[in-house]
Amino acid sequence: MPNIPEDVFTEPEGFSSDTLANLGPLRRLAGVWESDQGVDINPKADGPERRVFREHIRMEPIDPQTNGPQLLYGLRYHIHINAPEEASTFHDQVGYWLWEPASGLIMQTIAIPRGQVVLAGGTVGPDDTRISVEARRGDTSFGICSTPFLEVAFRTDYYRIDITFHDDDSWSYVTRTDLAIRGNTPAFNHQDSNKLRRIGQPTPNPLVGVLKGGAAG
């Protein structure tokens, strides 16, 4: 159970408006990234399929967010994936990465256009080079919500992503998604992995630009 103060209304004061300077381990995710070496292991009727994919990720700093006394810094992201031989979208995903400096809480929100949303969480240190978050179906804190069709045909019971930051300004990930497929047991371990290279630097969050403009004037 998190340490929640009695006063849940009063917001913090005097905190930094500079998200990039206060992202903790998420600082190394900020920017624009690409790779054509992704690998997807997904279920098909006649058995697992291995596909190589091309991935483009944009992660933009957002202004600091508060939930009463809770202070969060974060990144808004968009992931677009397609197979090298196809122009059509293979996977599309939007969401946020969030960091609470006071507790070490890290969160990822996921929304995909097949009728599924996820809130995954974990705890890390500000200088950690590896981060992980996870979610479970039925968990009211860090859980998974899907459409009726997905619940019956491809029920997601568990999600986890493990990210490793490398010294060459790249990062890699491995995701695990446990899929309970109708008519099949046990659950299928759907995996994705990739190593991303930077192609663009991050831009400051909007509030930083506003404050700098005011100071200049």
VENQUI-V123673 format. One record per residue. RES is the residue in one letter. SS is DSSP state (helix for helix, strand for strand, loop for the rest). PSI is psi as a letter, one per 20 degrees, with the letter a starting at -180 (none if undefined). D_FIRST is the distance of its C-alpha to the first C-alpha in Angstrom with 2 decimals. Layout:
RES SS PSI D_FIRST
RES SS PSI D_FIRST
//
This chain:
M loop p 0.00
P loop q 3.83
N loop n 6.61
I loop p 8.46
P loop r 11.99
E loop g 14.14
D loop o 16.58
V loop j 15.37
F loop h 19.01
T loop p 20.54
E loop q 20.82
P loop q 21.30
E loop q 24.96
G loop j 27.14
F loop q 25.19
S loop q 27.26
S loop i 28.56
D loop n 29.32
T loop g 26.85
L helix h 28.68
A helix i 28.32
N helix k 24.54
L loop i 23.40
G helix c 22.42
P helix i 22.97
L helix i 23.70
R helix h 26.86
R helix i 28.73
L helix i 28.18
A loop p 29.86
G strand a 33.37
V strand p 35.44
W strand q 35.62
E strand q 37.88
S strand q 38.76
D strand k 41.06
Q strand j 39.84
G strand q 36.83
V strand p 36.73
D strand p 35.38
I strand o 35.39
N strand q 35.28
P loop p 36.34
K loop r 39.82
A loop h 41.83
D loop j 43.89
G loop r 41.14
P loop q 38.91
E strand p 40.27
R strand p 39.97
R strand p 40.44
V strand p 40.72
F strand r 39.50
R strand p 39.83
E strand p 36.73
H strand p 36.54
I strand p 33.31
R strand p 33.10
M strand o 30.04
E strand p 30.49
P strand p 28.51
I strand r 27.28
D strand q 27.05
P strand q 23.84
Q strand q 21.45
T strand q 19.36
N strand n 16.76
G loop c 17.51
P loop i 16.44
Q strand p 14.86
L strand p 17.68
L strand q 18.27
Y strand q 21.37
G strand r 22.56
L strand p 25.35
R strand p 26.88
Y strand q 28.45
H strand p 31.12
I strand p 32.04
H strand p 35.47
I strand p 36.80
N strand q 40.24
A strand q 42.38
P loop h 45.09
E loop j 47.84
E loop q 46.53
A loop h 46.10
S loop q 43.87
T loop p 40.08
F loop h 38.39
H strand p 34.80
D strand p 33.46
Q strand p 29.87
V strand r 28.34
G strand b 24.95
Y strand q 22.92
W strand p 21.33
L strand q 18.83
W strand p 17.66
E strand o 15.48
P loop h 17.30
A loop h 15.06
S loop i 12.09
G loop j 14.07
L strand p 12.40
I strand q 15.26
M strand q 15.93
Q strand p 19.06
T strand q 20.32
I strand p 23.30
A strand p 26.02
I strand q 29.16
P loop k 32.29
R loop j 32.28
G loop l 29.77
Q strand p 26.40
V strand q 23.29
V strand q 20.19
L strand o 16.97
A strand q 15.96
G strand r 13.41
G strand a 13.11
T strand q 13.16
V loop r 16.60
G loop q 18.75
P loop h 21.18
D loop j 24.19
D loop q 23.10
T loop j 25.84
R strand p 23.76
I strand q 20.78
S strand q 19.13
V strand q 16.97
E strand r 16.60
A strand q 16.17
R strand q 16.85
R loop p 18.83
G loop i 17.11
D loop p 13.54
T loop i 12.69
S loop g 10.53
F loop n 12.82
G loop a 15.87
I strand p 19.66
C strand p 22.10
S strand r 25.82
T loop r 29.14
P helix h 30.66
F helix g 33.10
L helix h 30.59
E helix h 28.53
V helix g 31.75
A helix g 33.57
F strand m 31.09
R strand p 27.59
T strand o 24.93
D strand h 22.39
Y strand q 20.80
Y strand q 21.09
R strand q 20.73
I strand p 22.56
D strand p 23.37
I strand p 25.19
T strand p 27.46
F strand p 29.22
H loop q 32.81
D loop i 35.15
D loop k 37.62
D loop k 35.44
S strand r 34.46
W strand q 31.32
S strand q 30.86
Y strand q 28.35
V strand p 27.94
T strand q 26.17
R strand p 25.57
T strand o 25.47
D strand o 25.77
L strand p 28.26
A strand o 29.20
I strand p 32.78
R loop p 34.73
G loop j 37.19
N loop p 35.79
T loop q 33.68
P loop a 31.68
A loop q 29.52
F strand p 31.12
N strand n 29.51
H strand p 30.35
Q strand q 30.39
D strand q 31.27
S strand q 32.01
N strand r 33.76
K strand p 34.53
L strand p 34.85
R strand q 37.38
R strand p 37.33
I strand i 40.03
G strand q 38.89
Q loop q 37.22
P loop q 34.38
T loop q 35.34
P loop q 33.58
N loop q 31.36
P helix h 33.48
L helix h 32.54
V helix g 33.87
G helix h 37.17
V helix g 37.39
L helix h 36.88
K helix h 39.37
G helix h 41.84
G helix g 41.58
A helix h 42.16
A helix h 45.14
G loop none 46.66
//
